[in-house]
Amino acid sequence: METLRNLDEKIVSAIEKVRVLKEEKASLEKKVRDLEALLNEKNMEIEGLRAEKSSVKGQIEELLNELESIDL
């Protein structure tokens, strides 16, 4: 009888551990999705800044070329 009670306690404990692990897994999966979304957002910001940098660089080069032509 004691062995049966012991086994029952172990089964209940194992079921509780599985439940907790499933909750932790779901929480971690949500965190991963949130971080992936944030990473995608930051990557888009970086691409936008790169495009803006390229545009500003082009404008500066045009202005420098105009200045050089005026000196002639």
PyMOL Python script that loads the backbone (N, CA, C, O; Angstrom):
from pymol import cmd

cmd.read_pdbstr("""\
ATOM      1  N   MET A   1       0.817  -1.196   0.000  1.00  0.00           N
ATOM      2  CA  MET A   1       0.000   0.000   0.000  1.00  0.00           C
ATOM      3  C   MET A   1       0.867   1.269   0.000  1.00  0.00           C
ATOM      4  O   MET A   1       0.576   2.236  -0.704  1.00  0.00           O
ATOM      5  N   GLU A   2       1.919   1.242   0.793  1.00  0.00           N
ATOM      6  CA  GLU A   2       2.847   2.383   0.845  1.00  0.00           C
ATOM      7  C   GLU A   2       3.500   2.602  -0.522  1.00  0.00           C
ATOM      8  O   GLU A   2       3.690   3.744  -0.941  1.00  0.00           O
ATOM      9  N   THR A   3       3.842   1.527  -1.211  1.00  0.00           N
ATOM     10  CA  THR A   3       4.464   1.621  -2.533  1.00  0.00           C
ATOM     11  C   THR A   3       3.509   2.265  -3.526  1.00  0.00           C
ATOM     12  O   THR A   3       3.923   3.062  -4.368  1.00  0.00           O
ATOM     13  N   LEU A   4       2.245   1.923  -3.426  1.00  0.00           N
ATOM     14  CA  LEU A   4       1.237   2.500  -4.311  1.00  0.00           C
ATOM     15  C   LEU A   4       1.083   4.000  -4.050  1.00  0.00           C
ATOM     16  O   LEU A   4       0.961   4.783  -4.992  1.00  0.00           O
ATOM     17  N   ARG A   5       1.089   4.395  -2.801  1.00  0.00           N
ATOM     18  CA  ARG A   5       0.991   5.805  -2.440  1.00  0.00           C
ATOM     19  C   ARG A   5       2.224   6.560  -2.935  1.00  0.00           C
ATOM     20  O   ARG A   5       2.123   7.676  -3.443  1.00  0.00           O
ATOM     21  N   ASN A   6       3.366   5.943  -2.780  1.00  0.00           N
ATOM     22  CA  ASN A   6       4.623   6.531  -3.251  1.00  0.00           C
ATOM     23  C   ASN A   6       4.589   6.746  -4.762  1.00  0.00           C
ATOM     24  O   ASN A   6       4.985   7.796  -5.268  1.00  0.00           O
ATOM     25  N   LEU A   7       4.108   5.730  -5.464  1.00  0.00           N
ATOM     26  CA  LEU A   7       4.010   5.816  -6.922  1.00  0.00           C
ATOM     27  C   LEU A   7       3.028   6.904  -7.317  1.00  0.00           C
ATOM     28  O   LEU A   7       3.288   7.659  -8.254  1.00  0.00           O
ATOM     29  N   ASP A   8       1.920   6.996  -6.628  1.00  0.00           N
ATOM     30  CA  ASP A   8       0.915   8.020  -6.897  1.00  0.00           C
ATOM     31  C   ASP A   8       1.508   9.416  -6.706  1.00  0.00           C
ATOM     32  O   ASP A   8       1.275  10.301  -7.529  1.00  0.00           O
ATOM     33  N   GLU A   9       2.259   9.622  -5.648  1.00  0.00           N
ATOM     34  CA  GLU A   9       2.894  10.915  -5.384  1.00  0.00           C
ATOM     35  C   GLU A   9       3.891  11.268  -6.486  1.00  0.00           C
ATOM     36  O   GLU A   9       3.978  12.419  -6.914  1.00  0.00           O
ATOM     37  N   LYS A  10       4.638  10.269  -6.936  1.00  0.00           N
ATOM     38  CA  LYS A  10       5.613  10.516  -8.003  1.00  0.00           C
ATOM     39  C   LYS A  10       4.904  10.880  -9.301  1.00  0.00           C
ATOM     40  O   LYS A  10       5.371  11.748 -10.039  1.00  0.00           O
ATOM     41  N   ILE A  11       3.789  10.230  -9.583  1.00  0.00           N
ATOM     42  CA  ILE A  11       3.033  10.532 -10.803  1.00  0.00           C
ATOM     43  C   ILE A  11       2.465  11.943 -10.732  1.00  0.00           C
ATOM     44  O   ILE A  11       2.546  12.698 -11.701  1.00  0.00           O
ATOM     45  N   VAL A  12       1.895  12.298  -9.594  1.00  0.00           N
ATOM     46  CA  VAL A  12       1.348  13.651  -9.415  1.00  0.00           C
ATOM     47  C   VAL A  12       2.467  14.680  -9.566  1.00  0.00           C
ATOM     48  O   VAL A  12       2.283  15.707 -10.219  1.00  0.00           O
ATOM     49  N   SER A  13       3.608  14.410  -8.974  1.00  0.00           N
ATOM     50  CA  SER A  13       4.751  15.317  -9.075  1.00  0.00           C
ATOM     51  C   SER A  13       5.214  15.453 -10.522  1.00  0.00           C
ATOM     52  O   SER A  13       5.513  16.555 -10.983  1.00  0.00           O
ATOM     53  N   ALA A  14       5.272  14.336 -11.232  1.00  0.00           N
ATOM     54  CA  ALA A  14       5.703  14.361 -12.636  1.00  0.00           C
ATOM     55  C   ALA A  14       4.713  15.143 -13.488  1.00  0.00           C
ATOM     56  O   ALA A  14       5.117  15.909 -14.363  1.00  0.00           O
ATOM     57  N   ILE A  15       3.425  14.957 -13.238  1.00  0.00           N
ATOM     58  CA  ILE A  15       2.399  15.692 -13.991  1.00  0.00           C
ATOM     59  C   ILE A  15       2.530  17.183 -13.735  1.00  0.00           C
ATOM     60  O   ILE A  15       2.405  17.981 -14.664  1.00  0.00           O
ATOM     61  N   GLU A  16       2.779  17.573 -12.497  1.00  0.00           N
ATOM     62  CA  GLU A  16       2.942  18.989 -12.164  1.00  0.00           C
ATOM     63  C   GLU A  16       4.186  19.573 -12.847  1.00  0.00           C
ATOM     64  O   GLU A  16       4.158  20.696 -13.352  1.00  0.00           O
ATOM     65  N   LYS A  17       5.265  18.805 -12.853  1.00  0.00           N
ATOM     66  CA  LYS A  17       6.491  19.268 -13.518  1.00  0.00           C
ATOM     67  C   LYS A  17       6.257  19.457 -15.015  1.00  0.00           C
ATOM     68  O   LYS A  17       6.736  20.429 -15.600  1.00  0.00           O
ATOM     69  N   VAL A  18       5.529  18.541 -15.632  1.00  0.00           N
ATOM     70  CA  VAL A  18       5.219  18.651 -17.060  1.00  0.00           C
ATOM     71  C   VAL A  18       4.387  19.903 -17.320  1.00  0.00           C
ATOM     72  O   VAL A  18       4.625  20.624 -18.288  1.00  0.00           O
ATOM     73  N   ARG A  19       3.403  20.158 -16.443  1.00  0.00           N
ATOM     74  CA  ARG A  19       2.567  21.350 -16.594  1.00  0.00           C
ATOM     75  C   ARG A  19       3.406  22.626 -16.501  1.00  0.00           C
ATOM     76  O   ARG A  19       3.266  23.536 -17.318  1.00  0.00           O
ATOM     77  N   VAL A  20       4.273  22.677 -15.503  1.00  0.00           N
ATOM     78  CA  VAL A  20       5.129  23.850 -15.316  1.00  0.00           C
ATOM     79  C   VAL A  20       6.061  24.028 -16.514  1.00  0.00           C
ATOM     80  O   VAL A  20       6.259  25.145 -16.992  1.00  0.00           O
ATOM     81  N   LEU A  21       6.625  22.933 -16.992  1.00  0.00           N
ATOM     82  CA  LEU A  21       7.535  23.011 -18.140  1.00  0.00           C
ATOM     83  C   LEU A  21       6.805  23.478 -19.393  1.00  0.00           C
ATOM     84  O   LEU A  21       7.362  24.237 -20.186  1.00  0.00           O
ATOM     85  N   LYS A  22       5.569  23.034 -19.577  1.00  0.00           N
ATOM     86  CA  LYS A  22       4.782  23.486 -20.732  1.00  0.00           C
ATOM     87  C   LYS A  22       4.518  24.981 -20.655  1.00  0.00           C
ATOM     88  O   LYS A  22       4.601  25.685 -21.662  1.00  0.00           O
ATOM     89  N   GLU A  23       4.198  25.468 -19.447  1.00  0.00           N
ATOM     90  CA  GLU A  23       3.977  26.906 -19.274  1.00  0.00           C
ATOM     91  C   GLU A  23       5.256  27.688 -19.559  1.00  0.00           C
ATOM     92  O   GLU A  23       5.222  28.720 -20.229  1.00  0.00           O
ATOM     93  N   GLU A  24       6.376  27.196 -19.051  1.00  0.00           N
ATOM     94  CA  GLU A  24       7.657  27.870 -19.293  1.00  0.00           C
ATOM     95  C   GLU A  24       7.988  27.871 -20.779  1.00  0.00           C
ATOM     96  O   GLU A  24       8.477  28.868 -21.311  1.00  0.00           O
ATOM     97  N   LYS A  25       7.721  26.755 -21.446  1.00  0.00           N
ATOM     98  CA  LYS A  25       7.983  26.661 -22.885  1.00  0.00           C
ATOM     99  C   LYS A  25       7.148  27.689 -23.644  1.00  0.00           C
ATOM    100  O   LYS A  25       7.661  28.386 -24.519  1.00  0.00           O
ATOM    101  N   ALA A  26       5.857  27.780 -23.306  1.00  0.00           N
ATOM    102  CA  ALA A  26       4.987  28.748 -23.974  1.00  0.00           C
ATOM    103  C   ALA A  26       5.481  30.169 -23.732  1.00  0.00           C
ATOM    104  O   ALA A  26       5.490  30.992 -24.647  1.00  0.00           O
ATOM    105  N   SER A  27       5.888  30.452 -22.505  1.00  0.00           N
ATOM    106  CA  SER A  27       6.401  31.781 -22.172  1.00  0.00           C
ATOM    107  C   SER A  27       7.673  32.093 -22.963  1.00  0.00           C
ATOM    108  O   SER A  27       7.828  33.191 -23.496  1.00  0.00           O
ATOM    109  N   LEU A  28       8.568  31.129 -23.031  1.00  0.00           N
ATOM    110  CA  LEU A  28       9.825  31.332 -23.773  1.00  0.00           C
ATOM    111  C   LEU A  28       9.576  31.478 -25.268  1.00  0.00           C
ATOM    112  O   LEU A  28      10.238  32.274 -25.934  1.00  0.00           O
ATOM    113  N   GLU A  29       8.625  30.714 -25.797  1.00  0.00           N
ATOM    114  CA  GLU A  29       8.300  30.847 -27.222  1.00  0.00           C
ATOM    115  C   GLU A  29       7.747  32.233 -27.521  1.00  0.00           C
ATOM    116  O   GLU A  29       8.057  32.814 -28.562  1.00  0.00           O
ATOM    117  N   LYS A  30       6.918  32.774 -26.606  1.00  0.00           N
ATOM    118  CA  LYS A  30       6.397  34.125 -26.800  1.00  0.00           C
ATOM    119  C   LYS A  30       7.531  35.145 -26.753  1.00  0.00           C
ATOM    120  O   LYS A  30       7.566  36.076 -27.558  1.00  0.00           O
ATOM    121  N   LYS A  31       8.453  34.971 -25.815  1.00  0.00           N
ATOM    122  CA  LYS A  31       9.595  35.883 -25.732  1.00  0.00           C
ATOM    123  C   LYS A  31      10.418  35.832 -27.014  1.00  0.00           C
ATOM    124  O   LYS A  31      10.880  36.866 -27.497  1.00  0.00           O
ATOM    125  N   VAL A  32      10.603  34.641 -27.565  1.00  0.00           N
ATOM    126  CA  VAL A  32      11.361  34.501 -28.812  1.00  0.00           C
ATOM    127  C   VAL A  32      10.640  35.237 -29.935  1.00  0.00           C
ATOM    128  O   VAL A  32      11.268  35.963 -30.706  1.00  0.00           O
ATOM    129  N   ARG A  33       9.324  35.055 -30.032  1.00  0.00           N
ATOM    130  CA  ARG A  33       8.557  35.756 -31.079  1.00  0.00           C
ATOM    131  C   ARG A  33       8.660  37.265 -30.904  1.00  0.00           C
ATOM    132  O   ARG A  33       8.850  37.995 -31.877  1.00  0.00           O
ATOM    133  N   ASP A  34       8.534  37.733 -29.662  1.00  0.00           N
ATOM    134  CA  ASP A  34       8.637  39.173 -29.398  1.00  0.00           C
ATOM    135  C   ASP A  34      10.013  39.706 -29.773  1.00  0.00           C
ATOM    136  O   ASP A  34      10.126  40.773 -30.377  1.00  0.00           O
ATOM    137  N   LEU A  35      11.058  38.964 -29.416  1.00  0.00           N
ATOM    138  CA  LEU A  35      12.420  39.404 -29.731  1.00  0.00           C
ATOM    139  C   LEU A  35      12.689  39.361 -31.234  1.00  0.00           C
ATOM    140  O   LEU A  35      13.400  40.215 -31.764  1.00  0.00           O
ATOM    141  N   GLU A  36      12.122  38.369 -31.920  1.00  0.00           N
ATOM    142  CA  GLU A  36      12.281  38.306 -33.370  1.00  0.00           C
ATOM    143  C   GLU A  36      11.592  39.493 -34.027  1.00  0.00           C
ATOM    144  O   GLU A  36      12.123  40.071 -34.976  1.00  0.00           O
ATOM    145  N   ALA A  37      10.421  39.860 -33.534  1.00  0.00           N
ATOM    146  CA  ALA A  37       9.712  41.026 -34.074  1.00  0.00           C
ATOM    147  C   ALA A  37      10.520  42.299 -33.825  1.00  0.00           C
ATOM    148  O   ALA A  37      10.634  43.153 -34.704  1.00  0.00           O
ATOM    149  N   LEU A  38      11.072  42.418 -32.634  1.00  0.00           N
ATOM    150  CA  LEU A  38      11.892  43.590 -32.315  1.00  0.00           C
ATOM    151  C   LEU A  38      13.138  43.630 -33.192  1.00  0.00           C
ATOM    152  O   LEU A  38      13.530  44.694 -33.672  1.00  0.00           O
ATOM    153  N   LEU A  39      13.756  42.477 -33.401  1.00  0.00           N
ATOM    154  CA  LEU A  39      14.936  42.406 -34.255  1.00  0.00           C
ATOM    155  C   LEU A  39      14.597  42.824 -35.686  1.00  0.00           C
ATOM    156  O   LEU A  39      15.354  43.563 -36.315  1.00  0.00           O
ATOM    157  N   ASN A  40      13.470  42.356 -36.195  1.00  0.00           N
ATOM    158  CA  ASN A  40      13.042  42.746 -37.547  1.00  0.00           C
ATOM    159  C   ASN A  40      12.806  44.247 -37.627  1.00  0.00           C
ATOM    160  O   ASN A  40      13.172  44.890 -38.611  1.00  0.00           O
ATOM    161  N   GLU A  41      12.191  44.799 -36.585  1.00  0.00           N
ATOM    162  CA  GLU A  41      11.944  46.243 -36.542  1.00  0.00           C
ATOM    163  C   GLU A  41      13.263  47.011 -36.562  1.00  0.00           C
ATOM    164  O   GLU A  41      13.409  47.985 -37.301  1.00  0.00           O
ATOM    165  N   LYS A  42      14.214  46.574 -35.756  1.00  0.00           N
ATOM    166  CA  LYS A  42      15.509  47.259 -35.691  1.00  0.00           C
ATOM    167  C   LYS A  42      16.261  47.115 -37.016  1.00  0.00           C
ATOM    168  O   LYS A  42      16.927  48.052 -37.457  1.00  0.00           O
ATOM    169  N   ASN A  43      16.155  45.947 -37.647  1.00  0.00           N
ATOM    170  CA  ASN A  43      16.803  45.760 -38.947  1.00  0.00           C
ATOM    171  C   ASN A  43      16.220  46.707 -39.989  1.00  0.00           C
ATOM    172  O   ASN A  43      16.948  47.249 -40.820  1.00  0.00           O
ATOM    173  N   MET A  44      14.896  46.903 -39.941  1.00  0.00           N
ATOM    174  CA  MET A  44      14.278  47.842 -40.885  1.00  0.00           C
ATOM    175  C   MET A  44      14.742  49.263 -40.602  1.00  0.00           C
ATOM    176  O   MET A  44      14.982  50.039 -41.526  1.00  0.00           O
ATOM    177  N   GLU A  45      14.868  49.605 -39.312  1.00  0.00           N
ATOM    178  CA  GLU A  45      15.384  50.934 -38.960  1.00  0.00           C
ATOM    179  C   GLU A  45      16.804  51.114 -39.488  1.00  0.00           C
ATOM    180  O   GLU A  45      17.138  52.169 -40.028  1.00  0.00           O
ATOM    181  N   ILE A  46      17.624  50.109 -39.338  1.00  0.00           N
ATOM    182  CA  ILE A  46      19.011  50.166 -39.813  1.00  0.00           C
ATOM    183  C   ILE A  46      19.036  50.361 -41.323  1.00  0.00           C
ATOM    184  O   ILE A  46      19.803  51.176 -41.835  1.00  0.00           O
ATOM    185  N   GLU A  47      18.197  49.612 -42.035  1.00  0.00           N
ATOM    186  CA  GLU A  47      18.154  49.758 -43.493  1.00  0.00           C
ATOM    187  C   GLU A  47      17.713  51.163 -43.884  1.00  0.00           C
ATOM    188  O   GLU A  47      18.248  51.750 -44.824  1.00  0.00           O
ATOM    189  N   GLY A  48      16.734  51.698 -43.157  1.00  0.00           N
ATOM    190  CA  GLY A  48      16.288  53.067 -43.426  1.00  0.00           C
ATOM    191  C   GLY A  48      17.402  54.071 -43.186  1.00  0.00           C
ATOM    192  O   GLY A  48      17.577  55.008 -43.966  1.00  0.00           O
ATOM    193  N   LEU A  49      18.147  53.882 -42.123  1.00  0.00           N
ATOM    194  CA  LEU A  49      19.264  54.790 -41.827  1.00  0.00           C
ATOM    195  C   LEU A  49      20.370  54.669 -42.874  1.00  0.00           C
ATOM    196  O   LEU A  49      20.995  55.661 -43.249  1.00  0.00           O
ATOM    197  N   ARG A  50      20.599  53.455 -43.334  1.00  0.00           N
ATOM    198  CA  ARG A  50      21.608  53.270 -44.388  1.00  0.00           C
ATOM    199  C   ARG A  50      21.193  53.983 -45.666  1.00  0.00           C
ATOM    200  O   ARG A  50      22.012  54.628 -46.321  1.00  0.00           O
ATOM    201  N   ALA A  51      19.916  53.864 -46.017  1.00  0.00           N
ATOM    202  CA  ALA A  51      19.416  54.537 -47.218  1.00  0.00           C
ATOM    203  C   ALA A  51      19.531  56.052 -47.058  1.00  0.00           C
ATOM    204  O   ALA A  51      19.925  56.761 -47.984  1.00  0.00           O
ATOM    205  N   GLU A  52      19.179  56.533 -45.864  1.00  0.00           N
ATOM    206  CA  GLU A  52      19.285  57.974 -45.599  1.00  0.00           C
ATOM    207  C   GLU A  52      20.737  58.424 -45.663  1.00  0.00           C
ATOM    208  O   GLU A  52      21.030  59.489 -46.208  1.00  0.00           O
ATOM    209  N   LYS A  53      21.631  57.647 -45.125  1.00  0.00           N
ATOM    210  CA  LYS A  53      23.060  57.971 -45.162  1.00  0.00           C
ATOM    211  C   LYS A  53      23.544  58.039 -46.602  1.00  0.00           C
ATOM    212  O   LYS A  53      24.286  58.948 -46.974  1.00  0.00           O
ATOM    213  N   SER A  54      23.123  57.078 -47.405  1.00  0.00           N
ATOM    214  CA  SER A  54      23.525  57.053 -48.804  1.00  0.00           C
ATOM    215  C   SER A  54      23.007  58.284 -49.549  1.00  0.00           C
ATOM    216  O   SER A  54      23.715  58.878 -50.362  1.00  0.00           O
ATOM    217  N   SER A  55      21.762  58.653 -49.255  1.00  0.00           N
ATOM    218  CA  SER A  55      21.171  59.828 -49.891  1.00  0.00           C
ATOM    219  C   SER A  55      21.925  61.096 -49.496  1.00  0.00           C
ATOM    220  O   SER A  55      22.242  61.924 -50.349  1.00  0.00           O
ATOM    221  N   VAL A  56      22.211  61.246 -48.201  1.00  0.00           N
ATOM    222  CA  VAL A  56      22.936  62.425 -47.721  1.00  0.00           C
ATOM    223  C   VAL A  56      24.331  62.465 -48.333  1.00  0.00           C
ATOM    224  O   VAL A  56      24.821  63.525 -48.722  1.00  0.00           O
ATOM    225  N   LYS A  57      24.962  61.300 -48.412  1.00  0.00           N
ATOM    226  CA  LYS A  57      26.298  61.237 -49.018  1.00  0.00           C
ATOM    227  C   LYS A  57      26.251  61.692 -50.476  1.00  0.00           C
ATOM    228  O   LYS A  57      27.119  62.434 -50.936  1.00  0.00           O
ATOM    229  N   GLY A  58      25.229  61.238 -51.189  1.00  0.00           N
ATOM    230  CA  GLY A  58      25.081  61.647 -52.589  1.00  0.00           C
ATOM    231  C   GLY A  58      24.875  63.154 -52.711  1.00  0.00           C
ATOM    232  O   GLY A  58      25.453  63.793 -53.591  1.00  0.00           O
ATOM    233  N   GLN A  59      24.059  63.715 -51.837  1.00  0.00           N
ATOM    234  CA  GLN A  59      23.815  65.159 -51.871  1.00  0.00           C
ATOM    235  C   GLN A  59      25.089  65.934 -51.570  1.00  0.00           C
ATOM    236  O   GLN A  59      25.366  66.949 -52.209  1.00  0.00           O
ATOM    237  N   ILE A  60      25.859  65.465 -50.607  1.00  0.00           N
ATOM    238  CA  ILE A  60      27.117  66.136 -50.253  1.00  0.00           C
ATOM    239  C   ILE A  60      28.090  66.069 -51.430  1.00  0.00           C
ATOM    240  O   ILE A  60      28.755  67.052 -51.757  1.00  0.00           O
ATOM    241  N   GLU A  61      28.162  64.903 -52.055  1.00  0.00           N
ATOM    242  CA  GLU A  61      29.053  64.770 -53.214  1.00  0.00           C
ATOM    243  C   GLU A  61      28.631  65.714 -54.335  1.00  0.00           C
ATOM    244  O   GLU A  61      29.479  66.313 -54.996  1.00  0.00           O
ATOM    245  N   GLU A  62      27.315  65.849 -54.553  1.00  0.00           N
ATOM    246  CA  GLU A  62      26.834  66.784 -55.579  1.00  0.00           C
ATOM    247  C   GLU A  62      27.219  68.223 -55.234  1.00  0.00           C
ATOM    248  O   GLU A  62      27.659  68.983 -56.097  1.00  0.00           O
ATOM    249  N   LEU A  63      27.048  68.584 -53.971  1.00  0.00           N
ATOM    250  CA  LEU A  63      27.397  69.936 -53.544  1.00  0.00           C
ATOM    251  C   LEU A  63      28.900  70.190 -53.683  1.00  0.00           C
ATOM    252  O   LEU A  63      29.312  71.275 -54.093  1.00  0.00           O
ATOM    253  N   LEU A  64      29.712  69.194 -53.343  1.00  0.00           N
ATOM    254  CA  LEU A  64      31.159  69.347 -53.498  1.00  0.00           C
ATOM    255  C   LEU A  64      31.534  69.497 -54.964  1.00  0.00           C
ATOM    256  O   LEU A  64      32.414  70.286 -55.308  1.00  0.00           O
ATOM    257  N   ASN A  65      30.880  68.753 -55.811  1.00  0.00           N
ATOM    258  CA  ASN A  65      31.145  68.874 -57.258  1.00  0.00           C
ATOM    259  C   ASN A  65      30.768  70.250 -57.763  1.00  0.00           C
ATOM    260  O   ASN A  65      31.474  70.834 -58.585  1.00  0.00           O
ATOM    261  N   GLU A  66      29.646  70.770 -57.268  1.00  0.00           N
ATOM    262  CA  GLU A  66      29.242  72.124 -57.674  1.00  0.00           C
ATOM    263  C   GLU A  66      30.249  73.141 -57.193  1.00  0.00           C
ATOM    264  O   GLU A  66      30.592  74.065 -57.931  1.00  0.00           O
ATOM    265  N   LEU A  67      30.736  72.993 -55.961  1.00  0.00           N
ATOM    266  CA  LEU A  67      31.734  73.915 -55.429  1.00  0.00           C
ATOM    267  C   LEU A  67      33.025  73.861 -56.247  1.00  0.00           C
ATOM    268  O   LEU A  67      33.645  74.891 -56.510  1.00  0.00           O
ATOM    269  N   GLU A  68      33.420  72.657 -56.643  1.00  0.00           N
ATOM    270  CA  GLU A  68      34.620  72.515 -57.453  1.00  0.00           C
ATOM    271  C   GLU A  68      34.462  73.198 -58.815  1.00  0.00           C
ATOM    272  O   GLU A  68      35.406  73.804 -59.323  1.00  0.00           O
ATOM    273  N   SER A  69      33.291  73.097 -59.391  1.00  0.00           N
ATOM    274  CA  SER A  69      33.073  73.728 -60.703  1.00  0.00           C
ATOM    275  C   SER A  69      33.040  75.240 -60.603  1.00  0.00           C
ATOM    276  O   SER A  69      33.394  75.930 -61.559  1.00  0.00           O
ATOM    277  N   ILE A  70      32.618  75.766 -59.459  1.00  0.00           N
ATOM    278  CA  ILE A  70      32.595  77.215 -59.278  1.00  0.00           C
ATOM    279  C   ILE A  70      34.022  77.738 -59.178  1.00  0.00           C
ATOM    280  O   ILE A  70      34.310  78.820 -59.689  1.00  0.00           O
ATOM    281  N   ASP A  71      34.916  77.004 -58.537  1.00  0.00           N
ATOM    282  CA  ASP A  71      36.288  77.441 -58.371  1.00  0.00           C
ATOM    283  C   ASP A  71      37.013  77.550 -59.704  1.00  0.00           C
ATOM    284  O   ASP A  71      37.963  78.320 -59.839  1.00  0.00           O
ATOM    285  N   LEU A  72      36.568  76.785 -60.677  1.00  0.00           N
ATOM    286  CA  LEU A  72      37.235  76.823 -61.977  1.00  0.00           C
ATOM    287  C   LEU A  72      36.911  78.088 -62.669  1.00  0.00           C
ATOM    288  O   LEU A  72      37.376  78.317 -63.785  1.00  0.00           O
TER     289      LEU A  72
END
""", "prot")
cmd.dss("prot")
cmd.show_as("cartoon", "prot")
cmd.util.cbc("prot")
cmd.orient("prot")
